[in-house]
Amino acid sequence: MLHIYLCGIMGGLVTGLIISFNKQLSPLLAIIYAAFEGLAIGGISAIIEYRYPRIVVESLILTFSIFLCLLVIYKLEIIRPTENFKLIVASATSGVAVYYLICIGLSFGGIRAPLINDNSLSGILFSLLIIVLASMNLVVDFDFIEQGAAKRVPKYMEWYGAFGLMVILIWLYLELIRLLAKSKRK
């Protein structure tokens, strides 16, 4: 099972990077990315579910609840992402990505980075901040898709928008699992 899980992670990473740099390939590669991520998320979910029963169902319910609530709020035009909003979200997301990469690098040296997995108050607040940031990214994606439809962008951009939503939903799901696991640790 570990090989399948790691294959999913590596395949998803490579496929996701290719899509990010070549949007025209997204109609073909978005499906392949989804399959790889299915393997990865399935493996992660199985491991976490074994340790913390019912956590996967709770995370799924929370993920789709957040998604649906934000979609309704967006469609009712209660929240509209301005260019400044998009810039802040992109900058914060980039900062978090750099922090994650640094933490991964440090882990190869046996150094455990603070915040990501700590079940302290600061670790839980960090997870909540990341969940809010992922949720803000959903709003940006909704706007990207809506603007693309209004401008009648090429068909491959529809797939690229769906790929973006998938990436954010997976990130949100994983962060919700991490937060719930932190809250259940003794």
Backbone as JSON Lines, residues from 0, in Angstrom:
{"i":0,"aa":"M","n":[0.82,-1.2,0.0],"ca":[0.0,0.0,0.0],"c":[0.86,1.26,0.0]}
{"i":1,"aa":"L","n":[1.99,1.21,0.68],"ca":[2.86,2.38,0.74],"c":[3.36,2.77,-0.64]}
{"i":2,"aa":"H","n":[3.65,1.78,-1.5],"ca":[4.13,2.09,-2.85],"c":[3.06,2.8,-3.66]}
{"i":3,"aa":"I","n":[1.82,2.37,-3.52],"ca":[0.72,3.0,-4.25],"c":[0.54,4.44,-3.79]}
{"i":4,"aa":"Y","n":[0.61,4.65,-2.48],"ca":[0.47,5.98,-1.88],"c":[1.57,6.9,-2.39]}
{"i":5,"aa":"L","n":[2.82,6.43,-2.35],"ca":[3.95,7.24,-2.8],"c":[3.89,7.49,-4.31]}
{"i":6,"aa":"C","n":[3.44,6.5,-5.07],"ca":[3.26,6.67,-6.51],"c":[2.24,7.78,-6.76]}
{"i":7,"aa":"G","n":[1.16,7.8,-5.98],"ca":[0.15,8.84,-6.12],"c":[0.7,10.22,-5.82]}
{"i":8,"aa":"I","n":[1.48,10.31,-4.76],"ca":[2.06,11.61,-4.39],"c":[3.02,12.11,-5.48]}
{"i":9,"aa":"M","n":[3.94,11.26,-5.89],"ca":[4.93,11.67,-6.88],"c":[4.27,11.93,-8.24]}
{"i":10,"aa":"G","n":[3.37,11.04,-8.66],"ca":[2.68,11.23,-9.93],"c":[1.84,12.49,-9.93]}
{"i":11,"aa":"G","n":[1.15,12.75,-8.81],"ca":[0.35,13.96,-8.69],"c":[1.2,15.22,-8.74]}
{"i":12,"aa":"L","n":[2.35,15.16,-8.06],"ca":[3.25,16.32,-8.06],"c":[3.76,16.62,-9.46]}
{"i":13,"aa":"V","n":[4.25,15.6,-10.15],"ca":[4.8,15.79,-11.5],"c":[3.7,16.26,-12.46]}
{"i":14,"aa":"T","n":[2.56,15.58,-12.42],"ca":[1.45,15.95,-13.32],"c":[0.96,17.36,-13.03]}
{"i":15,"aa":"G","n":[0.83,17.7,-11.76],"ca":[0.39,19.05,-11.38],"c":[1.35,20.12,-11.86]}
{"i":16,"aa":"L","n":[2.65,19.85,-11.75],"ca":[3.64,20.83,-12.23],"c":[3.56,21.0,-13.75]}
{"i":17,"aa":"I","n":[3.39,19.88,-14.46],"ca":[3.27,19.97,-15.92],"c":[2.05,20.82,-16.3]}
{"i":18,"aa":"I","n":[0.91,20.56,-15.65],"ca":[-0.3,21.33,-15.95],"c":[-0.08,22.81,-15.65]}
{"i":19,"aa":"S","n":[0.59,23.09,-14.54],"ca":[0.82,24.49,-14.15],"c":[1.63,25.26,-15.18]}
{"i":20,"aa":"F","n":[2.57,24.56,-15.83],"ca":[3.43,25.24,-16.79],"c":[2.96,25.1,-18.24]}
{"i":21,"aa":"N","n":[1.99,24.19,-18.48],"ca":[1.46,24.02,-19.84],"c":[-0.04,23.79,-19.76]}
{"i":22,"aa":"K","n":[-0.78,24.87,-19.67],"ca":[-2.24,24.81,-19.48],"c":[-2.96,24.07,-20.6]}
{"i":23,"aa":"Q","n":[-2.38,24.08,-21.81],"ca":[-3.03,23.41,-22.94],"c":[-3.15,21.9,-22.73]}
{"i":24,"aa":"L","n":[-2.31,21.34,-21.88],"ca":[-2.36,19.9,-21.62],"c":[-3.38,19.53,-20.54]}
{"i":25,"aa":"S","n":[-4.03,20.52,-19.96],"ca":[-4.92,20.24,-18.83],"c":[-6.11,19.34,-19.17]}
{"i":26,"aa":"P","n":[-6.69,19.34,-20.38],"ca":[-7.79,18.4,-20.63],"c":[-7.38,16.94,-20.45]}
{"i":27,"aa":"L","n":[-6.18,16.6,-20.86],"ca":[-5.68,15.23,-20.7],"c":[-5.14,14.99,-19.3]}
{"i":28,"aa":"L","n":[-4.31,15.88,-18.83],"ca":[-3.58,15.64,-17.59],"c":[-4.41,15.86,-16.33]}
{"i":29,"aa":"A","n":[-5.48,16.64,-16.39],"ca":[-6.3,16.85,-15.19],"c":[-6.9,15.52,-14.71]}
{"i":30,"aa":"I","n":[-7.28,14.67,-15.64],"ca":[-7.85,13.36,-15.29],"c":[-6.76,12.47,-14.69]}
{"i":31,"aa":"I","n":[-5.58,12.51,-15.27],"ca":[-4.46,11.72,-14.75],"c":[-4.07,12.23,-13.36]}
{"i":32,"aa":"Y","n":[-4.05,13.56,-13.21],"ca":[-3.76,14.15,-11.9],"c":[-4.78,13.67,-10.86]}
{"i":33,"aa":"A","n":[-6.05,13.66,-11.23],"ca":[-7.1,13.22,-10.31],"c":[-6.88,11.77,-9.89]}
{"i":34,"aa":"A","n":[-6.47,10.93,-10.82],"ca":[-6.22,9.52,-10.5],"c":[-5.04,9.4,-9.52]}
{"i":35,"aa":"F","n":[-3.95,10.12,-9.8],"ca":[-2.8,10.08,-8.89],"c":[-3.18,10.6,-7.5]}
{"i":36,"aa":"E","n":[-3.9,11.7,-7.46],"ca":[-4.3,12.26,-6.18],"c":[-5.27,11.34,-5.44]}
{"i":37,"aa":"G","n":[-6.09,10.61,-6.19],"ca":[-6.96,9.62,-5.57],"c":[-6.15,8.56,-4.83]}
{"i":38,"aa":"L","n":[-5.08,8.11,-5.45],"ca":[-4.19,7.14,-4.79],"c":[-3.56,7.75,-3.54]}
{"i":39,"aa":"A","n":[-3.06,8.97,-3.69],"ca":[-2.38,9.63,-2.56],"c":[-3.35,9.92,-1.41]}
{"i":40,"aa":"I","n":[-4.48,10.52,-1.73],"ca":[-5.45,10.88,-0.69],"c":[-6.05,9.63,-0.06]}
{"i":41,"aa":"G","n":[-6.28,8.61,-0.88],"ca":[-6.78,7.35,-0.34],"c":[-5.82,6.74,0.67]}
{"i":42,"aa":"G","n":[-4.54,6.77,0.34],"ca":[-3.53,6.24,1.26],"c":[-3.43,7.05,2.55]}
{"i":43,"aa":"I","n":[-3.39,8.36,2.4],"ca":[-3.32,9.24,3.57],"c":[-4.57,9.05,4.44]}
{"i":44,"aa":"S","n":[-5.73,9.01,3.79],"ca":[-6.99,8.86,4.53],"c":[-7.04,7.54,5.28]}
{"i":45,"aa":"A","n":[-6.56,6.46,4.65],"ca":[-6.57,5.14,5.3],"c":[-5.67,5.14,6.54]}
{"i":46,"aa":"I","n":[-4.52,5.74,6.41],"ca":[-3.57,5.79,7.54],"c":[-4.15,6.61,8.7]}
{"i":47,"aa":"I","n":[-4.68,7.78,8.39],"ca":[-5.24,8.65,9.42],"c":[-6.5,8.05,10.03]}
{"i":48,"aa":"E","n":[-7.34,7.45,9.2],"ca":[-8.59,6.84,9.7],"c":[-8.3,5.71,10.68]}
{"i":49,"aa":"Y","n":[-7.24,4.96,10.42],"ca":[-6.85,3.87,11.32],"c":[-6.48,4.43,12.7]}
{"i":50,"aa":"R","n":[-5.78,5.54,12.68],"ca":[-5.33,6.15,13.94],"c":[-6.44,6.92,14.66]}
{"i":51,"aa":"Y","n":[-7.27,7.62,13.87],"ca":[-8.35,8.43,14.43],"c":[-9.66,8.07,13.73]}
{"i":52,"aa":"P","n":[-10.38,7.09,14.24],"ca":[-11.63,6.66,13.57],"c":[-12.61,7.82,13.36]}
{"i":53,"aa":"R","n":[-13.27,7.81,12.21],"ca":[-14.28,8.78,11.78],"c":[-13.72,10.12,11.35]}
{"i":54,"aa":"I","n":[-12.42,10.3,11.37],"ca":[-11.84,11.6,11.01],"c":[-12.0,11.9,9.53]}
{"i":55,"aa":"V","n":[-11.98,10.88,8.69],"ca":[-12.12,11.09,7.25],"c":[-13.51,11.61,6.92]}
{"i":56,"aa":"V","n":[-14.53,11.0,7.49],"ca":[-15.91,11.46,7.24],"c":[-16.08,12.88,7.73]}
{"i":57,"aa":"E","n":[-15.55,13.18,8.91],"ca":[-15.65,14.54,9.44],"c":[-14.96,15.54,8.5]}
{"i":58,"aa":"S","n":[-13.79,15.18,8.02],"ca":[-13.04,16.08,7.12],"c":[-13.75,16.27,5.79]}
{"i":59,"aa":"L","n":[-14.31,15.2,5.26],"ca":[-15.05,15.3,4.0],"c":[-16.28,16.19,4.15]}
{"i":60,"aa":"I","n":[-17.02,16.0,5.23],"ca":[-18.21,16.83,5.47],"c":[-17.81,18.29,5.61]}
{"i":61,"aa":"L","n":[-16.76,18.56,6.37],"ca":[-16.3,19.95,6.53],"c":[-15.82,20.53,5.2]}
{"i":62,"aa":"T","n":[-15.07,19.76,4.43],"ca":[-14.55,20.25,3.15],"c":[-15.69,20.65,2.23]}
{"i":63,"aa":"F","n":[-16.67,19.77,2.06],"ca":[-17.76,20.08,1.14],"c":[-18.7,21.14,1.71]}
{"i":64,"aa":"S","n":[-18.81,21.22,3.02],"ca":[-19.62,22.28,3.62],"c":[-18.99,23.65,3.36]}
{"i":65,"aa":"I","n":[-17.69,23.74,3.56],"ca":[-16.98,25.0,3.29],"c":[-17.11,25.37,1.82]}
{"i":66,"aa":"F","n":[-16.89,24.38,0.95],"ca":[-17.01,24.61,-0.5],"c":[-18.39,25.14,-0.86]}
{"i":67,"aa":"L","n":[-19.43,24.47,-0.41],"ca":[-20.8,24.88,-0.76],"c":[-21.16,26.24,-0.18]}
{"i":68,"aa":"C","n":[-20.79,26.48,1.07],"ca":[-21.08,27.79,1.68],"c":[-20.38,28.92,0.94]}
{"i":69,"aa":"L","n":[-19.12,28.72,0.6],"ca":[-18.4,29.76,-0.13],"c":[-18.95,29.95,-1.53]}
{"i":70,"aa":"L","n":[-19.37,28.88,-2.18],"ca":[-19.96,29.0,-3.51],"c":[-21.26,29.8,-3.45]}
{"i":71,"aa":"V","n":[-22.1,29.53,-2.45],"ca":[-23.35,30.28,-2.29],"c":[-23.06,31.75,-1.99]}
{"i":72,"aa":"I","n":[-22.13,31.99,-1.08],"ca":[-21.76,33.36,-0.74],"c":[-21.22,34.09,-1.97]}
{"i":73,"aa":"Y","n":[-20.41,33.38,-2.76],"ca":[-19.87,33.98,-3.98],"c":[-20.98,34.28,-4.99]}
{"i":74,"aa":"K","n":[-21.86,33.3,-5.22],"ca":[-22.93,33.48,-6.21],"c":[-23.93,34.56,-5.77]}
{"i":75,"aa":"L","n":[-24.11,34.74,-4.49],"ca":[-24.99,35.81,-3.99],"c":[-24.27,37.17,-3.99]}
{"i":76,"aa":"E","n":[-23.02,37.17,-4.43],"ca":[-22.19,38.37,-4.52],"c":[-21.97,39.04,-3.16]}
{"i":77,"aa":"I","n":[-21.97,38.24,-2.11],"ca":[-21.63,38.76,-0.79],"c":[-20.12,38.98,-0.7]}
{"i":78,"aa":"I","n":[-19.38,38.13,-1.38],"ca":[-17.93,38.29,-1.45],"c":[-17.52,38.31,-2.92]}
{"i":79,"aa":"R","n":[-16.74,39.3,-3.3],"ca":[-16.23,39.42,-4.66],"c":[-14.73,39.7,-4.55]}
{"i":80,"aa":"P","n":[-13.92,38.85,-5.17],"ca":[-12.47,39.06,-5.05],"c":[-11.98,40.22,-5.92]}
{"i":81,"aa":"T","n":[-11.49,41.23,-5.26],"ca":[-10.88,42.36,-5.97],"c":[-9.47,41.97,-6.37]}
{"i":82,"aa":"E","n":[-8.83,42.8,-7.15],"ca":[-7.44,42.53,-7.54],"c":[-6.53,42.51,-6.31]}
{"i":83,"aa":"N","n":[-6.78,43.4,-5.34],"ca":[-5.98,43.39,-4.1],"c":[-6.2,42.1,-3.31]}
{"i":84,"aa":"F","n":[-7.44,41.64,-3.24],"ca":[-7.75,40.37,-2.57],"c":[-6.96,39.24,-3.22]}
{"i":85,"aa":"K","n":[-6.99,39.18,-4.55],"ca":[-6.27,38.12,-5.27],"c":[-4.77,38.2,-5.02]}
{"i":86,"aa":"L","n":[-4.24,39.42,-4.98],"ca":[-2.81,39.61,-4.74],"c":[-2.42,39.14,-3.34]}
{"i":87,"aa":"I","n":[-3.24,39.49,-2.36],"ca":[-2.97,39.07,-0.98],"c":[-3.04,37.55,-0.86]}
{"i":88,"aa":"V","n":[-4.06,36.95,-1.47],"ca":[-4.21,35.49,-1.41],"c":[-3.02,34.8,-2.09]}
{"i":89,"aa":"A","n":[-2.63,35.29,-3.26],"ca":[-1.5,34.69,-3.97],"c":[-0.2,34.83,-3.18]}
{"i":90,"aa":"S","n":[0.01,36.0,-2.58],"ca":[1.23,36.22,-1.79],"c":[1.26,35.33,-0.56]}
{"i":91,"aa":"A","n":[0.14,35.26,0.15],"ca":[0.08,34.42,1.35],"c":[0.24,32.95,1.0]}
{"i":92,"aa":"T","n":[-0.38,32.52,-0.09],"ca":[-0.27,31.12,-0.51],"c":[1.17,30.8,-0.88]}
{"i":93,"aa":"S","n":[1.84,31.71,-1.56],"ca":[3.24,31.51,-1.92],"c":[4.11,31.42,-0.66]}
{"i":94,"aa":"G","n":[3.83,32.27,0.31],"ca":[4.58,32.22,1.56],"c":[4.41,30.9,2.29]}
{"i":95,"aa":"V","n":[3.19,30.4,2.32],"ca":[2.92,29.1,2.96],"c":[3.62,27.98,2.2]}
{"i":96,"aa":"A","n":[3.6,28.05,0.87],"ca":[4.28,27.03,0.06],"c":[5.78,27.02,0.35]}
{"i":97,"aa":"V","n":[6.38,28.19,0.46],"ca":[7.81,28.27,0.79],"c":[8.06,27.68,2.18]}
{"i":98,"aa":"Y","n":[7.2,28.0,3.15],"ca":[7.34,27.46,4.5],"c":[7.25,25.93,4.48]}
{"i":99,"aa":"Y","n":[6.28,25.39,3.73],"ca":[6.15,23.92,3.62],"c":[7.41,23.31,3.01]}
{"i":100,"aa":"L","n":[7.93,23.93,1.95],"ca":[9.14,23.4,1.31],"c":[10.34,23.43,2.26]}
{"i":101,"aa":"I","n":[10.47,24.5,3.02],"ca":[11.55,24.58,4.0],"c":[11.38,23.47,5.05]}
{"i":102,"aa":"C","n":[10.17,23.26,5.51],"ca":[9.9,22.23,6.51],"c":[10.2,20.83,5.97]}
{"i":103,"aa":"I","n":[9.86,20.6,4.69],"ca":[10.17,19.31,4.08],"c":[11.69,19.12,4.01]}
{"i":104,"aa":"G","n":[12.39,20.17,3.59],"ca":[13.85,20.11,3.54],"c":[14.46,19.85,4.9]}
{"i":105,"aa":"L","n":[13.97,20.53,5.92],"ca":[14.49,20.33,7.27],"c":[14.21,18.92,7.78]}
{"i":106,"aa":"S","n":[13.09,18.34,7.36],"ca":[12.74,17.0,7.83],"c":[13.74,15.95,7.35]}
{"i":107,"aa":"F","n":[14.37,16.19,6.19],"ca":[15.39,15.26,5.72],"c":[16.61,15.28,6.62]}
{"i":108,"aa":"G","n":[16.81,16.36,7.33],"ca":[17.91,16.46,8.3],"c":[17.48,16.09,9.7]}
{"i":109,"aa":"G","n":[16.26,15.59,9.85],"ca":[15.78,15.18,11.17],"c":[15.26,16.32,12.02]}
{"i":110,"aa":"I","n":[15.09,17.48,11.42],"ca":[14.6,18.65,12.15],"c":[13.1,18.78,11.94]}
{"i":111,"aa":"R","n":[12.37,18.8,13.02],"ca":[10.91,18.93,12.94],"c":[10.54,20.41,13.06]}
{"i":112,"aa":"A","n":[9.93,20.91,12.03],"ca":[9.55,22.33,12.0],"c":[8.35,22.58,12.9]}
{"i":113,"aa":"P","n":[8.32,23.74,13.5],"ca":[7.18,24.05,14.37],"c":[5.91,24.35,13.57]}
{"i":114,"aa":"L","n":[4.82,24.34,14.23],"ca":[3.5,24.75,13.76],"c":[2.75,23.71,12.93]}
{"i":115,"aa":"I","n":[3.39,23.11,11.94],"ca":[2.64,22.26,11.01],"c":[1.95,21.11,11.73]}
{"i":116,"aa":"N","n":[2.66,20.4,12.56],"ca":[2.07,19.23,13.2],"c":[1.87,19.36,14.71]}
{"i":117,"aa":"D","n":[2.25,20.48,15.27],"ca":[2.1,20.67,16.72],"c":[0.64,20.78,17.1]}
{"i":118,"aa":"N","n":[0.27,20.13,18.19],"ca":[-1.1,20.26,18.66],"c":[-1.21,21.3,19.78]}
{"i":119,"aa":"S","n":[-0.24,22.21,19.82],"ca":[-0.28,23.33,20.75],"c":[-1.28,24.36,20.23]}
{"i":120,"aa":"L","n":[-1.55,25.35,21.04],"ca":[-2.46,26.42,20.61],"c":[-1.95,27.1,19.34]}
{"i":121,"aa":"S","n":[-0.65,27.37,19.28],"ca":[-0.11,28.03,18.08],"c":[-0.2,27.1,16.86]}
{"i":122,"aa":"G","n":[-0.02,25.79,17.04],"ca":[-0.17,24.84,15.94],"c":[-1.59,24.77,15.44]}
{"i":123,"aa":"I","n":[-2.55,24.8,16.35],"ca":[-3.97,24.77,15.96],"c":[-4.35,26.08,15.27]}
{"i":124,"aa":"L","n":[-3.89,27.2,15.79],"ca":[-4.16,28.5,15.14],"c":[-3.55,28.56,13.74]}
{"i":125,"aa":"F","n":[-2.35,27.98,13.59],"ca":[-1.71,27.91,12.28],"c":[-2.59,27.13,11.3]}
{"i":126,"aa":"S","n":[-3.09,25.98,11.74],"ca":[-3.97,25.17,10.88],"c":[-5.23,25.94,10.51]}
{"i":127,"aa":"L","n":[-5.81,26.65,11.46],"ca":[-7.0,27.45,11.16],"c":[-6.68,28.54,10.12]}
{"i":128,"aa":"L","n":[-5.52,29.16,10.26],"ca":[-5.09,30.18,9.3],"c":[-4.95,29.57,7.9]}
{"i":129,"aa":"I","n":[-4.37,28.39,7.82],"ca":[-4.19,27.73,6.53],"c":[-5.54,27.36,5.92]}
{"i":130,"aa":"I","n":[-6.49,26.93,6.74],"ca":[-7.83,26.59,6.26],"c":[-8.53,27.84,5.72]}
{"i":131,"aa":"V","n":[-8.37,28.96,6.4],"ca":[-8.94,30.23,5.91],"c":[-8.29,30.6,4.58]}
{"i":132,"aa":"L","n":[-6.98,30.44,4.48],"ca":[-6.27,30.77,3.24],"c":[-6.72,29.85,2.09]}
{"i":133,"aa":"A","n":[-6.86,28.58,2.36],"ca":[-7.35,27.65,1.32],"c":[-8.77,28.05,0.89]}
{"i":134,"aa":"S","n":[-9.58,28.44,1.85],"ca":[-10.95,28.87,1.54],"c":[-10.96,30.13,0.68]}
{"i":135,"aa":"M","n":[-10.06,31.05,0.98],"ca":[-9.95,32.27,0.16],"c":[-9.52,31.92,-1.26]}
{"i":136,"aa":"N","n":[-8.68,30.9,-1.4],"ca":[-8.27,30.44,-2.73],"c":[-9.45,29.89,-3.51]}
{"i":137,"aa":"L","n":[-10.41,29.26,-2.82],"ca":[-11.61,28.79,-3.5],"c":[-12.36,29.96,-4.13]}
{"i":138,"aa":"V","n":[-12.47,31.05,-3.41],"ca":[-13.16,32.23,-3.93],"c":[-12.45,32.76,-5.17]}
{"i":139,"aa":"V","n":[-11.12,32.78,-5.13],"ca":[-10.35,33.22,-6.29],"c":[-10.6,32.28,-7.47]}
{"i":140,"aa":"D","n":[-10.65,30.97,-7.21],"ca":[-10.93,30.01,-8.29],"c":[-12.34,30.18,-8.85]}
{"i":141,"aa":"F","n":[-13.32,30.41,-7.99],"ca":[-14.69,30.66,-8.48],"c":[-14.68,31.83,-9.46]}
{"i":142,"aa":"D","n":[-13.98,32.89,-9.08],"ca":[-13.92,34.08,-9.92],"c":[-13.19,33.79,-11.23]}
{"i":143,"aa":"F","n":[-12.11,33.03,-11.15],"ca":[-11.35,32.66,-12.35],"c":[-12.24,31.91,-13.34]}
{"i":144,"aa":"I","n":[-13.0,30.97,-12.83],"ca":[-13.89,30.18,-13.68],"c":[-15.01,31.04,-14.26]}
{"i":145,"aa":"E","n":[-15.61,31.87,-13.42],"ca":[-16.69,32.73,-13.89],"c":[-16.21,33.73,-14.94]}
{"i":146,"aa":"Q","n":[-15.06,34.34,-14.69],"ca":[-14.5,35.3,-15.66],"c":[-14.14,34.6,-16.97]}
{"i":147,"aa":"G","n":[-13.61,33.38,-16.85],"ca":[-13.27,32.62,-18.06],"c":[-14.5,32.3,-18.89]}
{"i":148,"aa":"A","n":[-15.58,31.92,-18.22],"ca":[-16.82,31.61,-18.94],"c":[-17.37,32.87,-19.61]}
{"i":149,"aa":"A","n":[-17.29,34.0,-18.93],"ca":[-17.8,35.25,-19.49],"c":[-16.99,35.69,-20.71]}
{"i":150,"aa":"K","n":[-15.69,35.41,-20.68],"ca":[-14.81,35.82,-21.78],"c":[-14.7,34.75,-22.86]}
{"i":151,"aa":"R","n":[-15.37,33.63,-22.65],"ca":[-15.34,32.52,-23.6],"c":[-13.91,32.1,-23.93]}
{"i":152,"aa":"V","n":[-13.15,31.81,-22.88],"ca":[-11.77,31.37,-23.06],"c":[-11.75,30.0,-23.74]}
{"i":153,"aa":"P","n":[-10.6,29.59,-24.26],"ca":[-10.51,28.29,-24.92],"c":[-10.92,27.14,-23.98]}
{"i":154,"aa":"K","n":[-11.36,26.05,-24.58],"ca":[-11.88,24.89,-23.84],"c":[-10.87,24.36,-22.8]}
{"i":155,"aa":"Y","n":[-9.58,24.36,-23.12],"ca":[-8.59,23.82,-22.19],"c":[-8.55,24.63,-20.88]}
{"i":156,"aa":"M","n":[-8.97,25.9,-20.94],"ca":[-8.97,26.71,-19.72],"c":[-10.08,26.26,-18.76]}
{"i":157,"aa":"E","n":[-11.16,25.68,-19.28],"ca":[-12.18,25.1,-18.41],"c":[-11.58,23.97,-17.59]}
{"i":158,"aa":"W","n":[-10.79,23.13,-18.26],"ca":[-10.12,22.04,-17.56],"c":[-9.09,22.58,-16.55]}
{"i":159,"aa":"Y","n":[-8.42,23.65,-16.94],"ca":[-7.45,24.26,-16.03],"c":[-8.14,24.81,-14.78]}
{"i":160,"aa":"G","n":[-9.31,25.42,-14.97],"ca":[-10.08,25.9,-13.82],"c":[-10.53,24.76,-12.92]}
{"i":161,"aa":"A","n":[-10.97,23.66,-13.52],"ca":[-11.36,22.48,-12.74],"c":[-10.17,21.91,-11.99]}
{"i":162,"aa":"F","n":[-9.01,21.89,-12.65],"ca":[-7.77,21.43,-12.0],"c":[-7.46,22.31,-10.79]}
{"i":163,"aa":"G","n":[-7.59,23.62,-10.94],"ca":[-7.33,24.54,-9.82],"c":[-8.26,24.28,-8.65]}
{"i":164,"aa":"L","n":[-9.54,24.07,-8.94],"ca":[-10.49,23.75,-7.87],"c":[-10.12,22.45,-7.17]}
{"i":165,"aa":"M","n":[-9.72,21.46,-7.95],"ca":[-9.34,20.16,-7.38],"c":[-8.14,20.31,-6.44]}
{"i":166,"aa":"V","n":[-7.15,21.06,-6.87],"ca":[-5.96,21.27,-6.04],"c":[-6.34,21.91,-4.71]}
{"i":167,"aa":"I","n":[-7.16,22.95,-4.76],"ca":[-7.54,23.66,-3.54],"c":[-8.42,22.78,-2.64]}
{"i":168,"aa":"L","n":[-9.33,22.03,-3.22],"ca":[-10.18,21.14,-2.4],"c":[-9.35,20.07,-1.71]}
{"i":169,"aa":"I","n":[-8.35,19.53,-2.4],"ca":[-7.46,18.53,-1.78],"c":[-6.67,19.18,-0.66]}
{"i":170,"aa":"W","n":[-6.16,20.37,-0.9],"ca":[-5.4,21.08,0.14],"c":[-6.29,21.35,1.35]}
{"i":171,"aa":"L","n":[-7.49,21.82,1.11],"ca":[-8.43,22.1,2.21],"c":[-8.73,20.83,2.99]}
{"i":172,"aa":"Y","n":[-9.01,19.73,2.29],"ca":[-9.3,18.45,2.94],"c":[-8.12,18.0,3.81]}
{"i":173,"aa":"L","n":[-6.91,18.08,3.27],"ca":[-5.73,17.65,4.05],"c":[-5.52,18.54,5.27]}
{"i":174,"aa":"E","n":[-5.73,19.83,5.12],"ca":[-5.56,20.72,6.27],"c":[-6.64,20.49,7.33]}
{"i":175,"aa":"L","n":[-7.85,20.17,6.89],"ca":[-8.91,19.85,7.85],"c":[-8.59,18.54,8.59]}
{"i":176,"aa":"I","n":[-8.06,17.55,7.89],"ca":[-7.64,16.31,8.55],"c":[-6.54,16.62,9.57]}
{"i":177,"aa":"R","n":[-5.58,17.45,9.15],"ca":[-4.48,17.8,10.06],"c":[-5.01,18.5,11.32]}
{"i":178,"aa":"L","n":[-5.93,19.45,11.14],"ca":[-6.51,20.16,12.28],"c":[-7.27,19.21,13.2]}
{"i":179,"aa":"L","n":[-8.1,18.35,12.62],"ca":[-8.87,17.4,13.44],"c":[-7.95,16.42,14.16]}
{"i":180,"aa":"A","n":[-6.88,15.99,13.49],"ca":[-5.93,15.08,14.14],"c":[-5.22,15.79,15.3]}
{"i":181,"aa":"K","n":[-4.87,17.05,15.12],"ca":[-4.25,17.81,16.2],"c":[-5.19,17.88,17.4]}
{"i":182,"aa":"S","n":[-6.47,18.11,17.13],"ca":[-7.43,18.26,18.22],"c":[-7.7,16.94,18.94]}
{"i":183,"aa":"K","n":[-7.41,15.81,18.29],"ca":[-7.68,14.5,18.9],"c":[-6.44,13.91,19.57]}
{"i":184,"aa":"R","n":[-5.28,14.5,19.34],"ca":[-4.04,14.01,19.97],"c":[-4.06,14.28,21.45]}
{"i":185,"aa":"K","n":[-3.48,13.38,22.16],"ca":[-3.39,13.55,23.63],"c":[-2.03,14.0,24.04]}
